[in-house]
């Protein structure tokens, strides 16, 4: 290779198909910018919003790449608790651009209601419309998607006696429309409203045929959408070009905020009790148009115990006084639905599986303080079926329901960690718990959460 980066194949003046050497493509330089990704490593509700909030403080761009307002992140700043569902948590940083990518499905009333609700809580969201961009390729969630979601849950309950526990926000039906190639995108809404209206009526008619009990007021929703189109238009951008320019331009810190979590991924989660999008690291590429070579650090967020909302397998669940204590101390109620979360011991087999898929650079271990009162703490370290240890987290839910969890029992520290702000000041037994997690996963813990606010995140390196 010549010094100027031109491929020469061992010859100083090579040519390709007779063309002069100067016209040949050059070997790509190392990426100017890479994205940093924050992902949930369990079944969601790990505290991703707090980690994103920390990293977003000096970020230039903060992105959402998948999901919709079925996700919920809570961020506490200056004593004010903000709840985000569609807006990236980084919208609180007035110096950053927040970007909703093409992989997100957007319920427009929900988006603007969320912004207005958080505006009333504090000054953090002031001027949000000036620093939010939305991909023109993002699909729209309509009211009939949400209504269909509820009907589908009723049908599952009636037919099988068990539903999926969806949030009924219309996310699954919207992704179904997208996969069926009948969905409507943001670019459709803001370009030609007459053409959009025809497509909307056709799609609404399809849902009316599929669900005869569905109550629709097509013209009223169209009138509402026309108003939202005007509010939306200044926010919309060509998302692919936006990300390409950001990645190729001057040095920038670009942060991607994953919604949901690895075990809720449509491909890798506990199917069918999953969400409708790819919430593992691959969803970053497809949901934003980011080439793989621009992937940088991937941080996994792990709660110091395990929780799950709704139905589905949960090997380390504690349906007893331990589970009740974790639920009460951890205030384990869904941000989006308000439903109580099921609670259990930390499952490192599960987290190891998430690491296999995502390749975590480092971890954030959150809500360590919730374990403060326990005399002993158990950690799931292996699964056995019929007395045989299985090598990884199984795909088959029947197999998963039969596993016996092998636990390591660690001593509790039985004192408060809430005011601790450095690793060295944690009780030695709490430090040992963190080191046990690191050694099992062979992934370093970068942050430890011991409270609700951003100040309660202990940084190790």
C-alpha positions in Angstrom: 0.0 0.0 0.0 1.4 3.4 -0.9 1.9 6.1 1.8 -1.1 8.1 0.6 -3.5 5.2 1.3 -4.1 4.1 -2.4 -4.2 0.3 -2.8 -1.3 -0.6 -5.1 -1.2 -4.5 -4.9 2.6 -4.4 -4.6 3.1 -1.9 -7.5 3.9 1.7 -7.0 1.7 2.9 -9.9 -1.2 0.4 -10.1 -4.2 1.0 -12.2 -7.7 -0.5 -12.3 -9.3 -1.3 -15.7 -6.7 1.0 -17.3 -7.8 4.1 -15.2 -5.2 6.4 -13.8 -4.2 5.7 -10.2 -5.5 9.0 -9.0 -9.1 8.0 -9.8 -9.1 4.9 -7.7 -11.0 4.7 -4.4 -8.9 5.1 -1.3 -8.8 2.8 1.7 -11.4 4.2 4.2 -9.9 6.0 7.1 -10.9 5.0 10.7 -14.3 6.3 11.5 -14.2 9.9 12.6 -17.2 9.4 15.0 -18.6 6.4 16.7 -21.8 5.9 18.6 -22.0 5.0 22.2 -25.0 2.7 23.0 -26.9 2.1 26.3 -29.0 -1.1 26.4 -31.0 -3.0 28.9 -29.6 -6.4 29.8 -32.6 -8.0 31.4 -36.4 -7.6 30.9 -36.4 -3.8 31.0 -36.7 -1.2 33.8 -33.0 -1.5 34.6 -32.5 2.2 35.0 -31.3 3.0 31.5 -32.7 6.5 31.6 -30.3 7.5 34.5 -27.3 6.1 32.7 -28.3 7.9 29.5 -28.9 11.1 31.5 -25.3 10.9 32.8 -23.8 10.4 29.4 -26.1 12.9 27.7 -24.8 15.7 29.9 -21.9 16.2 27.5 -23.3 14.5 24.4 -23.9 16.3 21.1 -26.6 14.0 19.8 -28.9 11.6 21.7 -30.9 9.1 19.7 -33.8 6.7 20.0 -33.5 3.8 17.5 -36.6 1.5 18.1 -39.7 0.9 20.1 -42.4 3.5 20.9 -44.2 4.8 23.9 -44.4 1.3 25.3 -41.0 2.1 26.9 -40.6 4.3 30.0 -37.5 6.0 31.4 -37.4 8.0 34.6 -34.8 10.7 35.1 -34.5 12.8 38.2 -32.8 16.2 37.9 -32.7 18.8 40.6 -35.3 16.9 42.5 -37.7 16.9 39.5 -38.8 13.5 38.2 -39.3 13.4 34.4 -40.9 10.5 32.7 -40.0 9.8 29.1 -41.7 7.3 26.7 -41.0 8.6 23.2 -38.7 11.5 23.8 -35.0 10.6 24.2 -33.9 11.2 27.8 -31.2 13.5 26.4 -33.8 16.1 25.6 -33.0 17.6 29.0 -29.6 18.6 27.7 -30.1 22.0 26.1 -26.8 21.7 24.2 -27.7 18.4 22.5 -29.9 17.4 19.6 -32.3 14.6 20.3 -33.1 12.4 17.4 -36.0 9.9 17.0 -34.9 7.4 14.3 -36.7 5.5 11.6 -36.9 2.3 13.7 -39.2 4.1 16.2 -43.0 4.0 15.8 -44.5 7.2 16.9 -48.0 7.9 18.3 -48.2 11.7 17.7 -50.8 12.5 20.4 -48.6 10.6 22.9 -45.5 12.5 21.8 -46.9 15.9 22.3 -48.8 15.0 25.5 -45.6 13.6 26.9 -43.8 16.9 26.2 -46.5 19.0 27.7 -46.7 16.9 30.8 -43.0 17.1 31.4 -43.0 20.8 30.7 -45.3 21.3 33.7 -42.9 19.5 36.0 -39.9 21.8 35.6 -37.8 23.9 33.3 -35.7 21.0 31.9 -37.9 20.6 28.8 -38.2 24.2 27.9 -37.4 24.7 24.2 -37.6 21.0 23.4 -39.0 21.5 19.9 -35.9 23.4 18.9 -33.6 20.5 19.8 -35.7 17.5 18.6 -35.4 16.0 15.1 -37.5 13.1 13.8 -36.7 10.8 10.9 -38.9 11.1 7.9 -38.9 7.3 7.6 -40.4 6.6 11.1 -43.7 4.9 11.0 -46.8 6.3 12.8 -48.9 4.6 15.4 -52.6 5.4 14.9 -55.4 5.3 17.4 -56.8 2.2 15.7 -53.5 0.4 16.2 -53.9 1.0 20.0 -57.5 -0.2 19.9 -56.5 -3.3 18.0 -53.8 -4.0 20.5 -56.4 -4.1 23.3 -58.7 -6.4 21.3 -55.8 -8.7 20.5 -55.0 -9.1 24.2 -58.7 -9.8 24.9 -58.7 -12.5 22.2 -55.6 -14.1 23.6 -57.1 -14.2 27.0 -60.3 -15.8 25.7 -58.6 -18.3 23.4 -55.6 -19.4 25.4 -56.3 -18.1 28.9 -53.1 -16.1 28.8 -52.2 -12.7 27.2 -48.8 -11.3 26.3 -49.0 -8.5 28.8 -48.6 -5.7 26.1 -48.9 -2.1 27.1 -51.8 -1.7 24.6 -50.0 1.3 23.1 -50.4 -0.1 19.6 -46.8 -0.9 19.1 -47.2 -4.5 17.8 -50.0 -3.6 15.4 -48.0 -0.6 14.0 -44.9 -2.8 13.4 -47.3 -5.4 11.8 -48.5 -2.7 9.4 -44.9 -1.8 8.7 -44.0 -5.4 7.9 -47.1 -5.9 5.8 -46.0 -2.8 3.8 -49.3 -1.0 4.5 -48.0 1.3 7.2 -47.7 5.1 6.9 -44.6 7.1 7.7 -43.9 10.6 8.9 -42.9 11.6 5.3 -46.4 10.6 4.1 -48.1 12.8 6.7 -46.2 16.0 6.0 -45.9 15.8 2.2 -49.3 15.4 0.5 -52.2 15.2 3.0 -54.7 14.3 0.4 -52.7 11.2 -0.6 -52.1 10.5 3.0 -55.8 10.6 3.8 -56.6 8.1 1.1 -54.0 5.7 2.4 -55.1 6.2 6.0 -58.7 5.4 5.1 -57.6 2.2 3.3 -55.5 1.1 6.3 -58.3 2.0 8.8 -60.7 -0.1 6.6 -58.3 -3.1 6.8 -58.3 -2.9 10.6 -62.1 -2.5 10.7 -62.4 -5.7 8.6 -60.0 -7.6 10.9 -61.7 -6.3 14.1 -65.4 -5.8 13.6 -65.9 -4.5 17.1 -63.3 -1.7 16.5 -64.9 1.7 16.9 -63.4 4.2 14.5 -64.0 7.8 13.7 -61.8 8.1 10.7 -62.6 11.7 9.8 -62.1 13.0 13.3 -58.7 11.3 13.5 -57.7 12.7 10.2 -58.6 16.2 11.3 -56.4 15.6 14.4 -53.5 14.3 12.3 -53.7 17.3 10.0 -53.1 19.6 13.0 -50.2 17.4 14.2 -48.7 17.5 10.7 -48.2 21.2 11.0 -46.5 20.9 14.5 -44.4 18.0 13.2 -43.1 19.4 10.0 -40.4 21.7 11.5 -39.0 18.7 13.4 -38.7 16.3 10.5 -35.4 15.6 8.7 -33.9 13.0 6.4 -32.7 10.7 9.1 -30.2 8.8 7.0 -28.5 12.0 5.8 -28.7 13.4 9.3 -26.8 10.5 10.9 -24.4 10.2 8.0 -23.4 13.9 8.3 -23.1 13.6 12.1 -20.8 10.5 11.8 -18.6 11.9 9.0 -18.4 15.5 10.3 -16.5 17.2 13.0 -15.9 15.2 16.2 -19.1 14.6 18.1 -20.3 12.5 21.0 -23.3 10.5 19.7 -25.3 8.5 22.2 -28.0 5.9 21.4 -30.6 5.1 24.0 -32.1 1.7 23.7 -35.7 1.1 24.7 -37.0 -2.2 26.3 -34.2 -4.7 26.8 -32.3 -7.8 25.5 -34.8 -10.4 26.8 -37.7 -8.5 25.2 -36.0 -8.5 21.8 -38.3 -9.9 19.1 -35.6 -12.3 17.9 -33.6 -13.0 21.1 -36.1 -12.5 23.9 -38.4 -14.9 25.6 -40.7 -15.2 22.6 -43.6 -14.7 22.3 -43.5 -12.6 25.5 -41.4 -9.9 23.9 -41.8 -6.5 22.3 -42.1 -6.0 18.6 -38.7 -4.5 17.8 -35.0 -5.4 17.9 -33.8 -3.8 21.2 -30.4 -5.4 21.1 -27.4 -3.8 19.5 -28.4 -4.7 15.9 -31.4 -2.4 16.2 -29.0 0.5 16.3 -27.9 -0.1 12.8 -31.3 -0.7 11.3 -33.1 1.8 13.4 -30.8 4.7 12.7 -29.0 3.9 9.5 -25.6 3.6 11.3 -23.0 1.4 9.5 -21.5 -1.3 11.8 -18.0 0.2 11.6 -19.3 3.2 13.5 -20.4 1.2 16.5 -18.3 2.2 19.6 -18.8 1.4 23.2 -21.9 -0.7 24.2 -23.0 -0.3 27.8 -25.3 -2.8 29.4 -27.5 -1.7 32.2 -28.2 -4.4 34.9 -30.4 -4.1 37.9 -28.8 -5.6 41.0 -31.7 -8.0 41.1 -34.2 -9.0 38.4 -37.7 -7.7 37.6 -40.2 -8.4 34.9 -43.6 -6.8 34.1 -46.4 -9.0 32.9 -46.4 -12.7 32.1 -43.6 -14.9 30.9 -40.8 -17.1 32.2 -38.8 -15.9 35.2 -36.4 -18.5 36.6 -35.2 -16.5 39.6 -38.5 -15.0 40.6 -39.2 -14.8 44.3 -43.0 -15.0 44.8 -42.5 -14.6 48.6 -41.4 -12.1 51.2 -38.1 -11.5 49.4 -39.9 -10.6 46.2 -42.3 -8.4 48.2 -39.5 -6.6 49.9 -37.7 -5.9 46.6 -40.9 -4.6 45.1 -41.6 -2.3 48.0 -38.1 -1.0 48.5 -37.5 -0.6 44.7 -40.8 1.0 44.0 -41.2 -1.6 41.3 -44.2 -0.3 39.3 -44.1 0.3 35.6 -43.5 3.8 34.3 -45.7 3.2 31.3 -48.5 1.0 32.7 -48.2 1.4 36.5 -48.4 -2.4 36.8 -46.4 -4.0 39.6 -43.2 -5.7 38.6 -42.4 -9.3 39.5 -39.1 -9.5 41.5 -36.4 -12.0 42.0 -32.7 -12.6 42.5 -30.1 -11.4 40.0 -29.8 -13.9 37.2 -26.3 -13.9 35.7 -27.1 -16.7 33.2 -29.6 -14.3 31.7 -27.2 -11.4 31.7 -24.4 -13.5 30.2 -26.8 -14.4 27.4 -27.4 -10.7 26.8 -23.7 -10.1 26.7 -23.2 -12.8 24.1 -25.6 -10.9 21.8 -24.5 -7.3 22.5 -20.8 -7.6 23.4 -21.0 -5.2 26.4 -18.0 -2.9 26.8 -18.9 -2.3 30.5 -21.9 -2.4 32.8 -24.0 -0.1 34.9 -25.2 -2.0 38.0 -28.2 -0.1 39.3 -30.4 -0.1 42.5 -27.7 -1.7 44.6 -29.2 0.2 47.6 -32.4 -1.8 47.4 -30.4 -4.8 48.7 -29.2 -2.9 51.8 -31.4 -4.6 54.3 -30.8 -8.2 53.3 -28.8 -10.6 55.5 -27.9 -12.7 52.6 -28.2 -12.3 48.8 -28.5 -15.0 46.2 -27.3 -14.8 42.6 -28.3 -17.3 39.9 -25.2 -18.7 38.2 -26.3 -21.8 36.3 -29.4 -23.6 35.0 -29.9 -27.4 35.2 -32.6 -29.5 33.5 -33.1 -33.0 34.7 -29.9 -32.7 36.6 -27.8 -31.6 33.6 -26.3 -28.1 33.4 -27.3 -26.4 30.2 -24.7 -24.1 28.5 -26.8 -21.0 28.0 -30.2 -19.4 28.1 -32.7 -21.7 26.3 -34.9 -20.6 23.4 -37.7 -23.0 24.2 -40.0 -21.7 26.9 -41.1 -25.2 28.0 -37.4 -25.9 28.7 -37.0 -22.6 30.5 -40.0 -23.3 32.7 -38.3 -26.6 33.8 -34.9 -25.2 34.7 -33.6 -25.4 38.3 -31.5 -22.4 39.1 -28.1 -22.9 40.8 -27.4 -20.1 43.2 -24.3 -18.6 44.9 -25.2 -17.1 48.3 -23.3 -14.0 49.3 -23.4 -12.2 52.6 -25.5 -9.0 52.7 -24.0 -5.7 54.1 -27.1 -4.7 56.2 -26.4 -1.0 56.1 -27.4 1.9 53.9 -25.4 2.7 50.8 -27.6 5.6 49.6 -25.2 8.4 50.6 -22.1 6.6 49.3 -20.4 8.4 46.4 -17.2 6.3 45.8 -16.6 2.6 45.4 -14.1 2.6 48.2 -16.7 3.9 50.7 -19.1 1.1 49.9 -19.3 -1.6 52.6 -16.8 -4.4 51.8 -19.6 -6.9 51.3 -21.2 -4.6 48.8 -17.9 -4.3 47.0 -17.6 -8.1 47.0 -21.1 -8.3 45.4 -20.0 -6.0 42.6 -16.8 -7.9 42.0 -18.7 -11.2 41.9 -20.8 -9.9 39.0 -17.7 -8.6 37.2 -15.8 -11.9 37.6 -18.7 -14.1 36.5 -19.4 -12.0 33.3 -15.9 -10.9 32.7 -17.2 -7.4 32.0 -16.2 -4.4 34.2 -18.8 -2.5 36.1 -18.3 1.2 35.3 -21.2 2.7 37.3 -23.1 1.7 40.4 -26.5 3.1 41.3 -27.4 3.7 44.9 -30.3 6.1 44.6 -32.7 7.9 42.3 -30.8 11.0 41.3 -27.9 11.4 38.8 -25.6 12.3 41.7 -26.2 8.8 43.2 -24.4 7.0 40.4 -20.9 6.0 41.5 -18.4 6.0 38.7 -15.6 3.5 39.0 -13.5 4.5 36.0 
